[in-house]
Amino acid sequence: MKAVQYRSVGAAPEVVEIPDPEPGPGQVVVQVTAAGLCHSDLTLMNLTAERLRFPLPLTLGHEGVGTVAALGAGTTGVRIGDSVAVYGPWGCGLCAACAAGRENYCPHTRRLGIGSPGLGAPGALAQYLLVDDVRHLVPFDGLDPVAAVSLTDAGLTPYHAVKWALPALVPGSTAVVIGVGGLGHVAIQLLRALTPARVVALDVSEDKLALAGEVGAHEALVSDESAPAAIRARTGGLGAEAVFDFVGVEATGRIAVASAAAQARVLNVGLGGGAMRMGFMLVPPGMSAYAPYWGTRGDLIEVIALARAGALSVRTETYTLDGAPLAYERLRAGKVTGRAVVLPNC
């Protein structure tokens, strides 16, 4: 089969031919209908050899949906032809976190060498994907694969973040979304669907500021050092009750803290590598900071339900498998609006 692999440190991803996967006991092979590209992939490909925690080559892609193509011995719960989404954060399946569906917070993955698809295990940028356990599949029937594949990360991650901030987002509150990219433009929709908060979006791109308005932001501002003062001016000097940083660099971390109200909830979701200073008199009194990772299996089921209800719409541009390296180039250059989606079997 054809696959897109990251094959050597610092090199661009390549389209290669590799053997079709064969399912072992309890495993499932999914024929991939659509796979999403993410800035996390670029972060992975920017790591030095010393920081990589898994061997290369690696088939990329941690957002995937498709149909069940083959079952290993003893596999139950799905049938050939079922439409499924792949839940990406794979854990040990045995600890308290995994038992509660929070495999995204499994504490044993590194010790046991468990990788998620595209982030250590072979990913979805291939014609077929080997899924280790049926618990990592969620029914996906009734949704357009291209439009909805990125719910598995670009929907799941902001949903998990927004759920943590919900207690602060009461009537009259303000939520700030920094970065209107693949995750940020979905976060705006989630905030509008789930809360009564006023949503203010920040970005440096005029196109993405326009997108913010199209998907429901009440206001869109340029993301620079003047943004916190503008937010405070719009909140009677108080600041925002929740701030979501989907960029995660030093500059956006400063904007996030400077925009926050007392007792605000500030979330560093982006993988930009920046640090947020914490401490007495460095942040607003009572401010809570959270660095969420992906989401739970239950969260994914809820996100898919929201999409079925018409509450979410992911902006996409599509590519063939051979076009995936170009899609990564466009993503790195900031030219992708919404999410780049690859169709491996077209």
Protein Blocks (a to p, Z undefined) as FASTA:
>chain_A
ZZdddfbghiacdddddddddddehiacdddfbdcddfklmmmmmpcfklpcbdcdddeh
jbdcdddfbdcehiahiaehiacdddfbacehlammlmnopamlccklmmnopacehilp
acfbbfbdcdfbfklpccfehiafklmmmmmmmmmmmmmmmmmmmmmmcghiacddehja
fklmmmmmmmmmmpccdcddddfbfklmmmmmmnopabdcdddfklmmmmmmmnnonopf
bdcdfkopaklmmmmmmmpcehiacddfbfnhpacdedehkacehiacdddehiafklmm
mmmmmmmnopaccddddddfklmmmmmmmmmnopaghjadddfkZZ
